Amino acid sequence: MMNGTELANQSPPYEDVDLFGSDRPLQDAVASNAGGDATEALAAFGRRWGAAAMFELGRQANAHPPQLEVLDPQLLNADGFRRDTVEFHPAYHDLMTESVAEGLSSSTWSADATAAPPPAQVLRAARFYMAAQVETGHLCPLTMTRAAVAALAAEPKLAAMVVPKILMRRYDRRFAPWWEKEGVTLGMGMTERQGGTDVRTNTSKAVPAGEGYLITGHKWFMSAPMCDLFLVLAQAGGGLTCFLMPRFRPDGAVNALHFQRLKDKLGNRSNASSEVEFADTFAWRLGEEGRGVRTIIQMVQLTRLDCAIASAGLMRMALAQALHHARHRIVFQKHLVDQPMMASVLADMALETEAAIALALRLCRSFDLAATDPGEAARARLLTPAVKFWICKRAPAFVYEAMECLGGNGYVEESLLPRLYREAPVNAIWEGSGNVMALDVLRALAQEGAQAVLAALAEDAAGLPGVREARVLIGQALSAGEAQARLAVERLALLAAAAALRASAPAAVAELFARTRLGGPRGVMLGTSDMKPAEVDALLARALPA
Ligand SMILES: Cc1cc2nc3c(=O)[nH]c(=O)nc-3n(C[C@H](O)[C@H](O)[C@H](O)COP(=O)(O)OP(=O)(O)OC[C@H]3O[C@@H](n4cnc5c(N)ncnc54)[C@H](O)[C@@H]3O)c2cc1C
């Protein structure tokens, strides 16, 4: 009772849930990508991250965004009274501690900076997907840290010093030289005022000095500024070059990373994104001069993969919230989930979420096998931008639809939906925006092995409705050039999703996805797929046990 009014017909909070045990599509996708042996460990992770206390950490970390401390009257360092540190809420540090300990920033690597054996990518992705359902902002430095190892491999001596600190699985929040810390995190600075996509326009300059270089210039976006080291692009004598810039110089002095301000962002509030200026800032070179893009691109493929996984996680949590609510809320004497039109909306969302995680984990399997199987390497190359394009672009509209399922409650800050909604667009924008992903697919298609990947996808999905037509359409749209590239890339992602579902989900789910996404008529909105009641029930039961 509240103020004499019975508190009736409100759904209970969706918390203290098992994020793995309650997610059949995730379990199936893990198993079909060679991760079945880790079921118990993933279930333990799912229970821990589904606890009310973890959701509360996520709430607090976003309710109290990081603060920039530019100056400090007490501390006098080499640059005068500058401090250039960022203070985070304790909840952010707690989330970082948990995620680093679980290997989210490291578990796909071995100590010598080579890839950890399969199914390391798949298992990490399953954990990343569950963590993203609870809080995504803190995943930014973890994504960058694990991806940076791919670029560090360009300088084995540096890698030998830094990678062991990443693999320690210890989050050390102290502002101290990286070599004194138990564990380190890495960020990256590529984007400048005049260009983010076109990094060749970078104006930051690097001049050789002693064991490294001194860099002068700026970065317009540099997230997670309390990382210990950053991969930075700058112009050296031989052209655009990749560097590793530490927060502390080798002599122990604070390096000159002068943060101008933190971005006031739509979402992603728990994470800090800075504008920064460099003034003779020390850095080591990574790779040869002039090969900066080639060096850093190794990292970017992995961050793009994480964008897709995280967006799939946002979709999953939005679906779970919507379905949970619809099973409790009664409107016109019936639970919402039993109203045919609401059931259609939820089932369409369940189908799309199932496709997203099946697709993402199948792509992780390609990353797992890439070192030994050129066909899987070509698959990873071609599909990473296509999968990022499709999943990350689906997420905002998807989360909005879930919000509407909760009615007015979905729009107010006490529910999780506003945070998920604000978070959703960023994965499409950073690490290569939509058009850039589509252009990258065009580039990848011209490379060796790409046509064989297309043929393999069609083979994997053979017999499903619309597969042959999709193949033809992809070819036609591709030959039409850039202007039609989005259409081709969207179809490519849908075809790959149908193929992934064929391998991981019951036959009826793959059939339904192909029928409603590749074949047959369907509207633009969620809830416009033609499904039979039994198909709807089966999808919802798989999505979340009642
Ligand atoms: C929250 C947040 C955090 C970030 N953190 C970092 C970070 O840590 N480090 C970092 O380096 N950067 C970071 N970024 C920057 C981000 O990666 C860039 O914003 C992104 O790469 C796009 O670059 P831009 O903003 O310069 O846009 P532009 O390059 O100007 O692109 C604008 C639009 O044009 C499109 N476009 C570009 N080229 C073409 C073309 N040839 N044909 C058709 N369309 C095209 C793009 O798809 C995009 O939609 C962050 C951004 C955000 C929002």
The ligand as an SDF file (V2000), in Angstrom:
LIG
                    3D

 53 58  0  0  0  0  0  0  0  0999 V2000
   31.5510    9.4860  -27.6070 C   0  0  0  0  0  0  0  0  0  0  0  0
   32.6540    9.4970  -28.6010 C   0  0  0  0  0  0  0  0  0  0  0  0
   33.9070    9.0480  -28.2030 C   0  0  0  0  0  0  0  0  0  0  0  0
   34.9620    9.0260  -29.1140 C   0  0  0  0  0  0  0  0  0  0  0  0
   36.1840    8.5870  -28.7090 N   0  0  0  0  0  0  0  0  0  0  0  0
   37.2360    8.6230  -29.5730 C   0  0  0  0  0  0  0  0  0  0  0  0
   38.5470    8.2150  -29.1720 C   0  0  0  0  0  0  0  0  0  0  0  0
   38.7570    7.7540  -28.0550 O   0  0  0  0  0  0  0  0  0  0  0  0
   39.5460    8.3220  -30.0590 N   0  0  0  0  0  0  0  0  0  0  0  0
   39.3680    8.7910  -31.3210 C   0  0  0  0  0  0  0  0  0  0  0  0
   40.3080    8.8600  -32.0790 O   0  0  0  0  0  0  0  0  0  0  0  0
   38.1300    9.1960  -31.7360 N   0  0  0  0  0  0  0  0  0  0  0  0
   37.0640    9.1050  -30.8940 C   0  0  0  0  0  0  0  0  0  0  0  0
   35.8150    9.5050  -31.3050 N   0  0  0  0  0  0  0  0  0  0  0  0
   35.6800   10.1060  -32.6240 C   0  0  0  0  0  0  0  0  0  0  0  0
   34.9690    9.2280  -33.6250 C   0  0  0  0  0  0  0  0  0  0  0  0
   35.7250    8.0770  -33.9080 O   0  0  0  0  0  0  0  0  0  0  0  0
   34.7090   10.1210  -34.8600 C   0  0  0  0  0  0  0  0  0  0  0  0
   33.7460   11.0570  -34.4810 O   0  0  0  0  0  0  0  0  0  0  0  0
   34.2500    9.3000  -36.0350 C   0  0  0  0  0  0  0  0  0  0  0  0
   35.3220    8.5300  -36.5160 O   0  0  0  0  0  0  0  0  0  0  0  0
   33.7310   10.1950  -37.1770 C   0  0  0  0  0  0  0  0  0  0  0  0
   34.6560   11.1860  -37.4770 O   0  0  0  0  0  0  0  0  0  0  0  0
   34.2230   12.7200  -37.5410 P   0  0  0  0  0  0  0  0  0  0  0  0
   33.4910   13.0490  -36.2940 O   0  0  0  0  0  0  0  0  0  0  0  0
   35.4000   13.5390  -37.8680 O   0  0  0  0  0  0  0  0  0  0  0  0
   33.1630   12.7840  -38.7230 O   0  0  0  0  0  0  0  0  0  0  0  0
   33.4890   12.9150  -40.3050 P   0  0  0  0  0  0  0  0  0  0  0  0
   34.7040   12.1650  -40.6450 O   0  0  0  0  0  0  0  0  0  0  0  0
   33.4270   14.3420  -40.6750 O   0  0  0  0  0  0  0  0  0  0  0  0
   32.2220   12.1520  -40.8970 O   0  0  0  0  0  0  0  0  0  0  0  0
   30.9020   12.7150  -40.8380 C   0  0  0  0  0  0  0  0  0  0  0  0
   29.9390   11.7800  -41.5410 C   0  0  0  0  0  0  0  0  0  0  0  0
   30.3250   11.6360  -42.8860 O   0  0  0  0  0  0  0  0  0  0  0  0
   30.3480   10.2770  -43.2670 C   0  0  0  0  0  0  0  0  0  0  0  0
   31.3760   10.0840  -44.2960 N   0  0  0  0  0  0  0  0  0  0  0  0
   32.7110   10.2100  -44.1430 C   0  0  0  0  0  0  0  0  0  0  0  0
   33.3380    9.9340  -45.3230 N   0  0  0  0  0  0  0  0  0  0  0  0
   32.3660    9.6320  -46.2190 C   0  0  0  0  0  0  0  0  0  0  0  0
   32.3500    9.2670  -47.6000 C   0  0  0  0  0  0  0  0  0  0  0  0
   33.4940    9.1390  -48.2790 N   0  0  0  0  0  0  0  0  0  0  0  0
   31.1630    9.0180  -48.1960 N   0  0  0  0  0  0  0  0  0  0  0  0
   30.0130    9.1290  -47.5170 C   0  0  0  0  0  0  0  0  0  0  0  0
   29.9550    9.4780  -46.2250 N   0  0  0  0  0  0  0  0  0  0  0  0
   31.1100    9.7310  -45.5640 C   0  0  0  0  0  0  0  0  0  0  0  0
   30.6390    9.5210  -41.9890 C   0  0  0  0  0  0  0  0  0  0  0  0
   30.1080    8.1910  -42.0760 O   0  0  0  0  0  0  0  0  0  0  0  0
   29.9070   10.3640  -40.9680 C   0  0  0  0  0  0  0  0  0  0  0  0
   28.5800    9.9280  -40.8670 O   0  0  0  0  0  0  0  0  0  0  0  0
   34.7440    9.5000  -30.4300 C   0  0  0  0  0  0  0  0  0  0  0  0
   33.4710    9.9330  -30.8110 C   0  0  0  0  0  0  0  0  0  0  0  0
   32.4350    9.9240  -29.9200 C   0  0  0  0  0  0  0  0  0  0  0  0
   31.0850   10.4050  -30.3490 C   0  0  0  0  0  0  0  0  0  0  0  0
  1  2  1  0
  2  3  1  0
  2 52  2  0
  3  4  2  0
  4  5  1  0
  4 50  1  0
  5  6  2  0
  6  7  1  0
  6 13  1  0
  7  8  2  0
  7  9  1  0
  9 10  1  0
 10 11  2  0
 10 12  1  0
 12 13  2  0
 13 14  1  0
 14 15  1  0
 14 50  1  0
 15 16  1  0
 16 17  1  0
 16 18  1  0
 18 19  1  0
 18 20  1  0
 20 21  1  0
 20 22  1  0
 22 23  1  0
 23 24  1  0
 24 25  2  0
 24 26  1  0
 24 27  1  0
 27 28  1  0
 28 29  2  0
 28 30  1  0
 28 31  1  0
 31 32  1  0
 32 33  1  0
 33 34  1  0
 33 48  1  0
 34 35  1  0
 35 36  1  0
 35 46  1  0
 36 37  1  0
 36 45  1  0
 37 38  2  0
 38 39  1  0
 39 40  1  0
 39 45  2  0
 40 41  1  0
 40 42  2  0
 42 43  1  0
 43 44  2  0
 44 45  1  0
 46 47  1  0
 46 48  1  0
 48 49  1  0
 50 51  2  0
 51 52  1  0
 52 53  1  0
M  END
$$$$
